[in-house]
Amino acid sequence: MKFYNRTQELAELQRIRNLSFTDHSRMVVVTGRRRIGKTSLILKSVETTPTVYLFVGRKKEATLCSEFIPIISQSLQAFVPEEIQTFRSLFQYLMELATTRAFNLVIDEFQEFFNINESVYSDMQNIWDQYRNKSHINLILSGSVYSLMQKIFQNAKEPLFGRADNIIKLSAFNLSTLKEIMHDYRPDYSNDDLLAFYTYTGGVPKYVELFCDNNALSVDKMIKWMVRENSPFTDEGKNLLIEEFGKNYATYFSILSAVSGGIHTQPEIEAALGDTSIGGQIKRLIEDYNILIRQRPLLAKEGTQTVRYEIADNFIRFWFNYFDRNRSMIEIKNFAGLQALIKADYPTYSGKMLERYFKQQLAESFLYRDIGSWWEAKGNQNELDIVALKLEKKQAVAVEVKRQKKNFKPLLLAAKVEHLQHKILADYTIETLCLSLEDM
C-alpha cells in the first residue's frame, strides 16, 4: 500500500532533521500503539539522508551491540570497533562521530532497554548532555508500549525527562484518509462498507493495509477475512495488550471485556467482576495505558459522578466483543459460526460505531468547541446521541444518529432538545439533525 497522509508529522520530522544537521543535535520521540505506522513514518522522513536504523530486540546487551556494529558500519561507511559490548560505548561512539558528520539515528522499540539494561537511559542522558551542542545527530526514539514510553520521557524521576525536543504521538488515519483509501482500492464502495472499514480498523494503518492487500473491502469480505483459521486478528488484541499490562493482565482484560459488552459505569463493572474494587485499574487504563476514555454528559462538571467508560480504540473494542468473548468457538474452529454471529450483530454494533464516526466527523470539521453526548444521571429517556457546541457563541447542534433515516422520529428529538435546553442550554439556539449512513 502506498504511503498515505501524515503530512504534518512528516513536515515536523523534516524540520527537526534540518535543525539537527545545520545547528546541533535534536532528540524527537515518536509514540503510538502497535500497527499505527511509526516505523513507516520515521523511515519516510529520513529517506535520501544518511541513516542508522537500530531495532531493540529483547536480547542480551552484548548480543545487541554485536548486531548493531555491522549495521552502523554499513549505513555510515565508517569503522566501528568490534570489541564494543555496551550500548553506552556504542552511543558515545555515535555521538563523537556526529561531531564531524550529520546523520539520523533511529532507535526502534526503545522501551525494551527496560528489560535489557535500565541503566542505558541514564548513560544516554549523560552522553547526550555532553555532546548535544557540538554534534549533528537527528536522534529519533520510537516505542509501542505507551505506558513505558510515557514513563521514560514524561516522568520527572526518569533520566531522559525533559530531554526530548518534541514528542509526536501518532494517531489513526482520519476519516478523509479512510475515504481516499477506499476510493483508491474499491471505487464503488458503499457507505456501509466505509462504516465497516472504520469499525474494524479504527483507521489503524496496518489493519487498513491488510484489508486492502487482501481485497477485503466489503462488509462480508472483511468479516470472512478476519474470522478464519490463521487470521492475524485472532490473537491481535491479546498480543497488543499483554506487553502493556504484564503478567497481571487478567483484571484489565475483565474490565475491557465488560465495557465492550455494554457495561459502562464503575459500579456495574465492579458488580460484573464479582464486586471487585477496580478504581485503581480504571485510572491506569485511562492515564497510563490510554485505552479507556472517561465520558461525562456535555458540560458536566469534572467531579460529577455521572460517568461512563468507553474503549478508545475501535479495533480493541471489536476484538473484545467478538474474538475474546467467543474464544471457545475459535478453539473448536467454528469460524463459520462466528462469522454468522458477527454478521447478525452488525446492524446493531455498527449503529453504535456510526455515532462514534459522526462525532469524529464533526471534530474533523473544526467548526465546534465541544462535542459529546448528553444524558441524565437517572434513566435515559432524555439521552441525546451527540450535542456539539459551535464556535459561534450560544449556538449548538443536537444530533440523533440512525443507520436508516426512516427510523428517525423528529418529534421525539424535539422533545429531548427542549428538555436539554431547559436543563443546561437555556440561552442557546439549537439546531437539530438526523445523521444516517447516507450522510457519511
N, C-alpha and C positions, 0 to 999 in steps of 0.2 A: 504494500500500500504506500502511496506517495505521502510526503510529509505535509500535514495539514496544520493550519492555524499557528499558534504560539508566536505571533508577530511581536507582541510587546515583550515577551520573555526573551526572544532572540535578540531584539534590539538592546535590551538591558545587559544581557550577557556579552554582547559585542562591544557595548560601551565600556564595560568593566575591563574586558580584554585589552582594548586600546589604551586605557589608562595604565594597566599593568605593564604593557610593553613600552610605553613612552614616558611614564612618570616613575612609579615604583610599584612593587608587588601589591596585589589585592587578593583578598580571600572572599569567595562567594559560596554560599551553601544552597543546594537545591534539594528540597524535600518533597514528599508526597507519597501516597500509598503505592504499593507494588502495582505494576502494569500501567502506571499513569504516563509513562513516556519520558522519564527523567534522562535516561541514558541517551535516547534518540535526540532529545533536545540539546543536551550538552555537546554531543559529537557533531551535531549540525552547526552549533555555534562556533566550534573551533576548526571546522574543516578548512583546508588550504593553509593552516598555520601549524608550526611545529608543536606536536602534542605528545605527551606521555599519558597513556591511559592505564591505570592500575586498578584491578578488581580485588577487593579484600575478601578472600575466601576464609572459611573457618579452619585454618591450618596453623602449625607451629610458626612462630615469627621467623625463625631462621629459614624455614622452607619457603615462606612467602618471599623473603628477601632474595633467595636464590632464583625464584621465578621472576622477580621484578628486574633483576640486574640485566638480563639479555633484552628485556622489553625496553628499558631505558636506553641501553647502548644502541639498539637498532633504531629507536624512534628519534634520537638526537644525534646519531652518528658520533657518539662520544665514548671514551674509555670509562668504564666503571669498575673499580676494584672488586674482584670476585670474592675477596675474603670478608666483605661486609655481611654481617649476620643479624644486625639490629635495624629496625626501621628508623630509629633515631639517627644512626650514622648515615643511612641512605637519604633521609630527608635533609640532613645537613649538607651532604654532598650536592644534592639538587639545588639547594638554596645558594650554595657557593658558586655552582655552575651558572646560576641565573644572574650573578653579578656581571657576567661577561656576555650573556646572550639571553634573549627573551623567548619564552615558550609557555605553553599551557601544561599544567599538571592536574589531571583528573583522578581523584581517588573515589572509586565507587564502593558502595556499601561500607562507608566509613565507620558506621557504628559497630562493626564487627570487631574493632580493636578492643572493645569492652570485654569480649570473650577470649581475646588472644593475649593482650598485654595492656592493661588500662593505663600504665604509665606513659604510653605513647602520646597521650593527649597533653600531659604536662611537658614532655620532651619537645613536642611540636611547638607549644606555646613559647618556650624559651628560645628555640631556634628562630621561630617566626619573628619574635620581638627583636632579636639580634640582627636579622638580615633583611627585614621587610623593606626598609627605606633605602637600601643600597642594591637591591636586586630587581629583576623584571620577570617575575613569575606570576602567571594567572592561575591561581590555585582554586580549583572547583571541587568541593566536597559534597558528595551525594549519598543519600541513605534512604531506605524504605521503611525502617522501623521508626515510626513517627515519635513514639514516646522517648526512645533513646536519643534521636537527633535533637529533639526539643531539650532534653536534659543536657546534652553536650554543649549546646550553644546558647541556651536561654536560662540556665540555672546559674545564679551568681556564684555558686560554690565551685563550679567546674572551671578548669584552667583555660579553656578556649572561649569562655563567656566574654562577649564584647569584642572578640577579635574579627568576626565576620563583617566585611564591608556591606554585604547585602545578603538577605535570606529570601530565597524565592520558593514559595510553596506552590507547587504545580497542582492545578485543578483539572477536573474532567473537561472534555470538549464542551463548548457552549452549544445552544440549540441551532444557531445558524450554521455551525460547522457540521453538526449531525445531518442537517438537511442537505448541505453541499455534498457530503459523502454519499448519502442515499441517492441523490441526483446523479452522481458520477457512476455509481455501481448498479443502480436499479432505477432508471429514469421514470418508469411507470409505477413507482411505489404509491401505495395508498396511505392515508393519514393513520390508519390502524397499524400499518407496517412501521411507520415512523414512531408511533407510540410504543410498539413492542421493542423496537430498537433502543429507545430511550429507557424503557422499563427494565430490560435485561442487561444492558451495558452500562447505563448511567453515564454514557459518554466517556468511559474509560478506554483509552486508545487501544490497548492490547485486545480487549474483548471486541471492540469495533473492527479491528484488523482481522480477527479470527472469523467473524461473521462474513466480512467482505471477501476474504481469501477463499472461503468455502461456499460462496454463493448462497448464503443462508440469510436472505433479506426480506422474506415474507413472514407473517406471524407463524404459520405452520412449519415452515422450513427452519426458523430459529428454534422452535421447541424441539423438533426432531433432531437437529444437530447438537443441541445442548444435552438432551436427555437420551443417551445411548451408551453402549459399552465403550470404555476407554475415553470417555469425554473429558476434556481438560477442565470442565466446570464441576465435575462430581465432588472433588475434594478441595476446590479452589478456596472456598470460604474458610475452611479449617486451616489450610496452609497459610493463608493470609494472616490469620489472627493469632495462631499459636505462638508465632515469633513475638508478637506484641505482648501477649498475656503471660507467656512462660508456662511452667508446669501447672500452675493453679488456674487453669483456664475454665474449669467446669462451671463455676458460678457465673462467670462472664457470659459463657455460651448460653446458660439457662436464662439469664436476663434478656439477652438478644433474641432468643427463641420466643420468649413470652411477648416481647414488644412486637416482633414480626408477626405474631399471631393475633394482634389486635388488643393486647393488654398494655395500656399506655400510662397508667398512674402508678406511683410508687407503692401505695397500699395494695393495689391489685396485683402488682408484680410480686411483692413480698408474700401475699397470700398464695399465689400460684407456685411459689418456691417453698411452700410449707412454713410460712410465717418466719422466713429467714430475713434478718436485717441486712439491707443491701445499700444503705446510704453511701457508704464509702466507695463501693464498686461503681455505683452510678456516677458519682463525682469524678472518678478516674476515667470512666468511659467517655465522659464529656471533655474533661480538661486535659488528661494525659494522653488518651488514645484517639480523641477526635472522631469517635464512632457514633455516639449518641448525641442528639441535639435536644435541648430543653425548649419546649414551646409553651408560651403563655398566650392568653387572649390578647389581641391587639390593644395596645395602650395600657395593659395591666401593669401594676407596679412590680418592681423587681422582687419584692418579698412575698408576692401572692402565693397562696397555696394551690391555686388553680393551675396546675402544671401537667403537661403531657410530655411523654418522651417518644421520640421517633429515631429510627436508624437513619443516619445521614446519607449513607451510600446505597444507591439503588440496587447494585448487584448483591451486596451483603444482605439487604432486606429480602431480596428474592431467594437467595441461597438458603437462608434460614427457614423461609416459609415453605420451600419445596424440597430441596436436597437434604437438609438436616432433619426436617420433620418426617420425611419419608425414607429414612435410611434403610429400613427393613425391605422396602421394595427394591432399592438399589442392590442390596446384598443378595437377593434372590433373582437379580437381573430382570425384574419385571419393568423394563423400560417402557414398553407399550402402555402399561397401566399408569405409570407416572406421567407419560405424555398426555394420556386421556384426561387425567386429573387436572393437569395444568391448563389444558385447552378448555375444559369445562369451567374452570375458575377464572379464565382470562377476562371475560366481560366485567366481573366484579373487581378483580385485582387491578386491572388496568384502569378502571374508573377512578380508583384512589390515586394511582400514579398520574392520571390526567390532571388531577388537581395540583399535584407537585409540578407537573410540566408547565401549567399556566402560571403558577407562582414564579417559576424561573423565567418564563417568557416576559412577564410584567417587569421583573427585576432587570432583565437584559435590555429593556426599552429605555432605562434610565429616566423615566418620567415620574417616579414615585420616591417618596422619602421613607415610607414604611409599608411593608407588605406582610400580612399574616392571616390567620383565621380568627374568628370570634365565637365564643360560646360562654354560657353562664355556668357557674360552679355546680348548680344542681339542674339536672335534666339537660336535654339537648334540643328541645323544641325550637329554640331560637338560635341554633347554630348556623353560622354563615361560613361557606367554604373558603372564600377569600375576601378580605377587606384591604384595600390599598389606599393610602393617603397620598394625594398628588403633591407635586412640588408647590403648586399654587396654594395659597393659604385657604383653609376651610373648604377644601374640595376632596371628595373621596369617591371610590368605586366599590360597590358591593357586587360580588360575583357568585353565581350558582354554577357549578360545573356538572354537566351531564354528558355522557357519551353520545346520546341521541337527543337532539333539541326537542323532539316531540314529547319527551318526558318532562319538560320544563313547565313549572306552574307559576306564572308571573304574579298572581295574587298572593301566593304563599311567600314568595321572596319579598314582595312589597310589605307584607305584614312583619316579616323579620327585620327589614330595614327600618321600619317605623319604630320597632322596639329598640334596635341598635341606636337610632337617633335619640330616642328618649333617654337611654342609659348613658352613652359616652360621647356622642357626636351631635349634641343639640344644635350647635350653630354651624353645622356643615351642610353643604349641598352634596347630596349623594346620588351618583349615577348608578343605575342597576343594569347588570349584564347577565346573559347566559352564555357561557363558553362551552363548546362541544367539539367533537372530532373535526368538524368542518372548519373550525377557527384556528387550527394548528398552523 
